[in-house]
């Protein structure tokens, strides 16, 4: 059996790297093979799963420096039939890729806005006069580097290898503690053939809107979890897109959605929320799988 | 007296438009004149105030569709000597600007990632095959449109007027309820010569980190405000940038920081937080000022 994994392309993005880690672990655990399907945006990779064009999508959820990947949260809220099946955390190490003979020959630097933001201090110090140009992914500009030798791109060392391009500087992210959490997403429940995680799962991701439309009303949902001793590992607010000052909340809790105390929490939560979505109950891929 | 207002440039951005609204109101209220100082990034416009190069900065805080402007929050957290002095809310109406004779001649569309995201549906419907290219601001690409007639940009109608460029389509944002909240920021307390707001102010913006490092601990700060009957209008989490899963919280409350019940809340809050910053206590510019 071979399944398809939708991810942000072109080949060589950090999301593709996370997909490869996941595929290696999946094949080892289940014998199921997988092929990579690059998409031009995160939203399109999630739509591909919702529409049945791909079996799974691997999408970035949050980065330790730049925070939530809002397009992932907003698209998961819109699409009703998707479920998070697994989380995995990847260290992010940026390199400067260019065919220029030295740093002082570089005039423009391309990358995804998150990568550019993560290397801002290094760029100000070593390339203070270059033009910084945002692109849709870290690898979008790589194919043009061979022709244009005054151009550079920020991407992973793996991307440099894939495109056979020289690395001028490594580990250029300002903060060495740079990690991205990715989610593996399927349509509804995952096919048993490639379902590895066993209950109880370690995490559940929820999203909800509030009838009262004020973040002050958030105190009640937080109390429900606190009183049942369920730890929250993350809270994120996003606009409802209806009116300025109206928010959705995304909450990650450290419990399986099917456990008794979580069932009680979810029942009580549904009374205090307008729309409540369980986006998935899942484990985090152990580091030993890498 | 003439003061300088730092804002995201080049001229014609929505932030410049908000600055002009503010300046008109300021001059009418106090007689103080102001000149515009465009900067290539939001972060640089805030640093200009922190370093004393500009008197005030106008920066976007959040949009009703795309959410928080994270670079504004992160820079305000880093810079200790800045204070929010006023908020103003501007409706956002995007137009497609191009020298192309018709829509089908357009091959590339440039704009700020937030504007591109806000017009995604329109672009998919009317320009499904064009290449979408993110830029540092809505107006960055405008100077090149006259030479390159297959190029278009998404910006305000005011920007089209400023650059004397044709508008091919108006009101192209997917959601007509599109508003951005801006903040006027000064170094410490605002100079009395251009301080218009009178106590009590309607809003206070706070930011804090938690010693326990878990969002679950957020229930206590929310309870403090709930018990004192202080309404919260917004909660935002941002990474501490130290470690994945560690967050800062940005909270807007509907009270003046100097009122008695807010003083009690802040005293109690300081016990439960690691670093607590009062980013400003301020009013919202009335619509009648526009």
Interface residues (C-beta under 8 A of the other chain):
Chain A: X62 X63 X64 X65 X66 X67 X70 X71 X89 X113 X117 X132 X133 X134 X135 X136 X175 X177 X179 X181 X214 X215 X216 X218 X219 X222 X223 X225 X226 X231 X232 X233 X234 X235 X236 X237 X238 X239 X241 X242 X243 X244 X245 X247
Chain B: X62 X63 X64 X65 X66 X67 X70 X71 X89 X113 X117 X132 X133 X134 X135 X136 X175 X177 X179 X181 X214 X215 X216 X218 X219 X222 X223 X225 X226 X231 X232 X233 X234 X235 X236 X237 X238 X239 X241 X242 X243 X244 X245 X247 X251
